[in-house]
Amino acid sequence: NVSRYPLFCAVDADSVLQRDSLQRVAKPFLEDSSVIACGGSIRIANGCKISGGFLEKIGLPKSFLARVQIVEYLRAFLFGRMGWSPINAMLIISGAFGIFKKDAVADAGGYRTDTIGEDMELVVRLHRLYRLAGKPYRIVFVPDPICWTEAPENLKTLRTQRTRWQRGLAESLSMNIGLLFHPKGGTVGWLAFPFMVVFEWLGPLLEVTGYLFMFLLFYFDMISGYAFGAFLFVAVGFGLLLSMSALLLEEMSFHIYPRASHLFWLMVAALVENFGYRQLTSVWRLTGLLSWLFFRKGSWGVMKRNTTSK
C-alpha cells in the first residue's frame, strides 16, 4: 500500500507497461521513505506483438535501425543508470516510465514548459534543490519494471528524435548549472554532472571534431596509416566492448529475448552500428547542440508507429 506516499506515474501514451511493473517500480518508496523518484527500464516494442494494452509476444524488429536501438537502450539502462543509481547520482528518469513523490515535484515547481527535455530537467532540478538544501533524498533506478515503447524505423524520425534529445539535455544541464562543482553537490555535482557535461553535452562536438581532425591529419600525410588505423581500432573497439558487455549482462540477468537467434542478431547490430550509425547519430546530436546554442526553437516532430498490436 503506497497511500501514505502520494505518488504519480509518468508513462507515455504510446507505451505499454509489462505486467506488475507498477508494483515493482513503487517498491523502493515502501523500502525507503527518502526516495522521491524512481525509474524503470525502457525496451523497444518494435517486432513485438501487443494486444489489449499488454505485451503478448517478444520479438525482434526487421528494421536494422530498430535493432541497433535495442543495443543502445541496453547500454544506457544496464550500464549507465544501474551504475549511477547506487551512489544517488542518476540524472535521467525517462519520460516514458517514471514514478515520483507528488510533494517533492510540487515543491520543486513541477514540470517546466520552456524545455523539450522536461523529464530530465525535473530530475536534475530535484537533485539540485535537495542537495543544496541539505535534505535527505534518493532518486533510484530499478531494472525489473519494464516499459515497452516504439523506436523510429526511418532516418528522418530518428534524426528528429536525437536532435531533440540533445537539445533537451543541453537545456536541462544549463538550467541547473549551479549544481556543477557546488560544495554541497556530492556525487551528483562532482561526478555525474561533470560526466554528463563532457561525455553527453559536449560529447558530440568532441567526437565529430575528433574524427574530422584525425581524417585531415591522415589525408595530408601528417600521421601514418598505422596511427589512423589505431585510432579507428580504439574508437570502434571501445564501443563494441560496451555493447557486447551490455548484451552479456542482459542475457545473464534478464534473458528477455528468448531465442538464440535474437541474441545473434543483436550482436550483429552491436558490431555494425560502429561503422556509420554511431557517427551519424553523433552528427545529429551535434546539430541538436548547435540548435540549442544558437537559440533555435526545438520541436517534438512526428513519430510513425509500426508495432503489431490489436
N, C-alpha and C positions, 0 to 999 in steps of 0.2 A: 504494500500500500504506500503510494507516494503522495497521498493527500496532504501530509504535513510539509511537503516540499512542493509548492505550486510550480509546475513546470510547463513549458510549451515545447512542442516538437516542430522543427522546421524541415519540411520534406517538399521537394519539387513536385509539381503537379503531374509531371510526366514520368515519375519514378515509382518503383514498386518495392515495398519492403518484404524481405523474407520473413516467413512466419516466426514469431516470438522475438523478432528484432527489437521491438519497443520495450519488451520486458528486459532484454539483455542490456540495452543502452541506458535504461533507467537504474540499473543495479548499482553503479558507483555512487549515486545520490543516497541510496539507502545505507551503503557501507561507510560513507564519509560525508558528514554534514557540511564540510568545507568545499565540496565540489559544486561549481557554479555552471559548468558546461561540459558536455560530453559528445563526442562524435563517433560514428561507426564507419565501417568500410563501404566504399563505393565500388561496385562491379559493373562491367559492361554487359548490357542486356542484349545487344545485337547477336542474332543467331539463337537466342533462347525462345522458348515457347511460353507465352503468358496468357492465362485465361482467367477471367473473372477477377482481375486485380491481383492474381497470385502467380508466382513462377511455377510452371509445371515441369519444364524440362530444360536442363542446361546444355547449351551447345556453343560452338564457335561460329562466328560470322564468316561468310565467304570473303568479305572485303579485307584486303591487306591493311588498309587504314584502321579499320576497327580492331583487327587482331593486334596490331602494334600498340594501340592504345590500351589494350588489356595489360600488356607488359609495362607500359608507363604507369598505369594505376597501381599495379603490384609494387613497383619501386617506390612510388610516393607513399603508399599506405603501410606496407610491411616494413619498409626501411625508415622512411622519413618520420612518419607520425608515431610509429611504435618506438622510435629512438628518442624523440623529444618528450613524449608524454611522461615517462617515469621521473624526469627532472623538472616537470611542470614548466616546460618551455615550448609547448606546441602553439604555433601562431595561426594555424588554419583549422577550422572545422568546416567541412564542405557544406555549402548551402543546400545541397541535395539531401543531406541527412545529418541532423544535429538536434540535441535537446539541451535546453537552457533553463536555469532557475529564473523565474519571472522577475523577482525582486531585483536580482543583480542586473538584468538587462534594463529594467525600468530606471534604476538608479544611474545607469550609465548613459541614459538618454535614448535607448532603443536603436533601431537600425537608422543609419543615415540615408538620406535620399539624394545626396550630391556626389555619390560614388557608384560605379558599376561593380565594385567589389565589396558590397556591403556585408557579405558573410565574413570575409577575412577581417575587414576593418573593425567589425564588432568585437571579434575575438582579441585582436591586438589592443583595442581600446580597453577591454576588460582587464587584460594584463597590466596595462599602463596605470589605470585608475587604482586597482587593488595593490599593485606593487608600491606605487608612490604614496598611497595612504597607509601602508603597512598592515593591511588586513590579510588574515589567513584565507587562502583560497586554493582551489585546484581546478585546472582545465585538463581533461583527460581524453584519451582515445582508447576504445576497446575494439579489437579486430573482429570479434564474433558476429555482432549485429551487421547485417548486410543490406544495402540498398542497391537495387539494380536500376541502372539508368542507361539511356541510349547514347551512343557516341556517333559523331559525324562520320559519314562514309564517302564524303566528297571533299575535295581540296578547298573549295570556296567556303563551305561551312566550317571546316576545321580551321582555316586561316582566321575567320571572324572570331571563332571561339578563343584561339590562342592569343590574338592581339587584345581581345577583351580581358582575358585573364591577366596578361602582363600589365595592362593599364590599371586594372583593379588592384593588383599587387603594389604597383608604384604609388597609387593613391593611398592605400592602407598604411604603408610604411611611412610615407611623407606626412600624413595627418597625425601620426603618433611618434614622430621622430624624437620627442622628448624622452622616450624610454631608452634610446640608444646610449649606452655607457652611463646611465644615471646611477648615482651612488646607491640607490635603492632598487636598481633594476634586476639584481640577482641573475639567475641563469638566463632569463629572457633578455634582459638588456645587455648582458655581457657575452652571451654565447649565441642564442637563437637569432636575435635581431641582427647582429653583425654578419652572421652566416647568410641570412636572407638578403641583406644588402649586397654582399659580394657575389654570392652564387646564384641568386634568383633575380634581384632587382637589376644589378649591373651585369649579371652573367651573360645575357645575350650579346651585349656590347663587347665584352671581353672575348667571347667565343668567336663571334663573326670577325672581329678585327684580328684575332689571333690566326684564324685560317687565312685571311687575306694577306696578312703580313708574311706568314711563312710561305705562301704561294708566290708572292712577289720576290722574296729572297731567293727562292728556288728558280724562278723564271729568269731572273737577272744574274744567275750563277754566283750568288753571294753565299749560298750554302750548298753542300753536296747533295746528291740524290740520296745517299745513305742517311744524312741528317733529316731530310724531309720525310723519308720513309719511316725513320724512328719516331718522328713527331706524330705521323698518322697512326703508327702502331700503338703508341701510348694512348692517343686520343680515342681510337676505336676500341682498343683492348680494355681500357678502364670502363667505358660504357658497357661493353659486353660483359665484363665481370660483374657489374652491378645488376644487370638484367638477369643473367643466369643465376646469380645468388638469390634474387627475388623469386625466381621460378622454383628454385630448390626449396626455399623457405615455405612457399605456398604449398608445394607438394608434400612436404614433411608435416606441416602444421594443419592444413585445412583440406587439402585434396578436393577442391571444389569441382574441378574438371575431371569427370570420371574415367575418360578413355585415355589410353596411352597415346593415341593419335593426337589428342588435344595438346598434350604436353609437347609432343614433337613439333607441331605446327607453331606453337608459341615460342619454342626455341629457335625455329627458323625466323620468326618475326623479330626476336631479340637480336639475331645476327644481322638481318637485312636492314633493320632500322638505322644502323650506324653508317650506312652508305647512301646518304642523300636525305632520308627522312628527318633525322635529328638535326642536320644542318639547315634544312628548310624550315623546321619549326623554330629554330634559333633566329632565322631571318624574320619570321613573323612576329616573334616576341620582341625583337629589336624594333620592328615597326610600331608595336604597341607602346614600347618605351618612349620612342620619339614622338608619337602622337600625344602621350601624356606630357612630355617635356615642352611641347610647343602648344599645349592647351587646346588641342582639337577635341571636340566633343565626342565621347565614346558612345557606342550603341550595342545593343544585345544581338542584333541580327536575327536570322530565321533558321530554325533547326528542322531539317527534314527527317521524318520518322519512318523507320523501316522494320521495327521489331515485329515478329509474328505474335499476334495477340487476338483475343476474342472478347 
